[in-house]
Amino acid sequence: MIEYLSSREFLILFAKMIAIFGGVMGALAYTTLLERRVMAFVQMRPGPNRVGPFGLLQPLADGLKFLFKEQVVPTNANVLLYYAAPVISLIPALLSFSVIPFGPDLKIADISVSLLLIFAITSLGVYGIVLGGWASNSKYPLMGAMRSSAQMLSYELSLTLSVVGVLMISNTLSLSSLVQSQQGTWFGFIPRWNIFLQPIGFLVYVLSGIAETNRLPFDLAESEQELVAGWHTEYSGMKFAMFFLAEYANMVTVSALATIMFLGGWNGPVGGPWWLQMALPTFWFLLKIGGFLFFYILVRATIPRIRYDQLMYIGWKILLPIALANILVTSFLVAVL
Amino acid sequence: MIEILFLLFAAIALGAAINVLAQRHVLYSSLSLIVLLTAISGLFILMQAEFLAVINVIVYAGAIMVLFVFVIMLLNLPADEDGEDRLRWLKLIGIPMGLFLLFMVVRTVWDVDAAPSAPELAGTPQAVGASLFTDYVLPFELTSLLILIALMGAVVFAKKDM
């Protein structure tokens, strides 16, 4: 049923929106710095450390540079779609944060099919990549876009199927209920997280999640050595920054979903005074997401890119059958137990 | 509020639908189709069928239309050009046929007195799943069989030397 908000509730909702949107944008900016610093650490070089203490102001400098870059449009590009593509990429990526619960109360919307909504929204993000590659009127972006659309379609299947096991166990499609179903512990010390019940589903989810976000070792869509920079070769300045932000936002979304579905979301030890009890769940949630992002970056720094036929092989002949088998076994166990 | 949203989504859907037909370039047509599908999902949400709305976006806008766009880009089709009109006779037949269809649709809608309101919570995943696996299990299974046959046919066509 449609409920109407009182003005006080509306103000609280508005404050939450601003807090989450601002927090997410700031976190995305600093994820780029984290990525560069961690990559540099792995490769035994200092990384960006000149702007501000420990390079902490580097994201601001990057943003300024993006703003002041010259706007270049390739000749014979499809101007309308060329400008629209970064926006089409960024909006779905940010929109999915509207249903992610950052804490028991820190969420914008709590709807019954929020998990499916996130899958629906993120599945629209591929159009930004595809149209960006096509509208640039250049061969490398087009090849990157083609690769990307085939890759996203293939891995979306195993990504969606890998979470079915979790859904069967917890009997809900709402992200908040998913987190609540993982409260408590087994035997007093093992947290009731779904990762212990669905380890295979978790592995398939993480692998497909990396592929869905076009990250190494599955970044065939932009693979620098073959395609210059893939679908965003012809983009620069703020338009490139929007693609860049969208990629990081998608990374955070995939990590947040993994945390919510497999790692217990905001569950964790809570205690102390009331303000600490308010803040701790969000802290645990952000800590788990941060761990995921760190893992993402380490994977990028250590594992080389695979070939395109290997990518398709892994997606269709390994991950998809494993995800299907996982569903079969889980549904059998759920029915029996 | 709901009326305003309904009018908004309906206007977007109608505009996109007309644009699908009016555009000369296939890619613009298929992009309009995506807008149309998304707007229809908005209408579904207004009817409290949130599961249907989300699945509509996932399956049609997010998967099938990606394939459409993929193929259009792969073939790199040029915009439609004015050539010899080979469908002249079909046009003459098509206009009365279309008018007849419109007449039938309008008459059917006119005859329905009041829209029978769907039962409460009919659009939730639980309700959809329950009705699919009880009342409509035979059509559901037959449809999936049909899709499987079509899939296998596509594989046979694609692999000429089996």
Chai-1 contact restraints between the chains, C-beta under 6 A:
chainA,res_idxA,chainB,res_idxB,connection_type,confidence,min_distance_angstrom,max_distance_angstrom,comment,restraint_id
A,V113,B,E50,contact,1.0,0.0,6.0,A-B,restraint_1
A,V113,B,F51,contact,1.0,0.0,6.0,A-B,restraint_2
A,V113,B,V54,contact,1.0,0.0,6.0,A-B,restraint_3
A,L116,B,V54,contact,1.0,0.0,6.0,A-B,restraint_4
A,L117,B,V54,contact,1.0,0.0,6.0,A-B,restraint_5
A,F119,B,I58,contact,1.0,0.0,6.0,A-B,restraint_6
A,A120,B,V54,contact,1.0,0.0,6.0,A-B,restraint_7
A,A120,B,V57,contact,1.0,0.0,6.0,A-B,restraint_8
A,A120,B,I58,contact,1.0,0.0,6.0,A-B,restraint_9
A,S123,B,I58,contact,1.0,0.0,6.0,A-B,restraint_10
A,S123,B,G62,contact,1.0,0.0,6.0,A-B,restraint_11
A,L124,B,G62,contact,1.0,0.0,6.0,A-B,restraint_12
A,V126,B,V66,contact,1.0,0.0,6.0,A-B,restraint_13
A,V130,B,V69,contact,1.0,0.0,6.0,A-B,restraint_14
A,W134,B,M73,contact,1.0,0.0,6.0,A-B,restraint_15
A,S149,B,V66,contact,1.0,0.0,6.0,A-B,restraint_16
A,S149,B,F70,contact,1.0,0.0,6.0,A-B,restraint_17
A,L153,B,V66,contact,1.0,0.0,6.0,A-B,restraint_18
A,L173,B,P125,contact,1.0,0.0,6.0,A-B,restraint_19
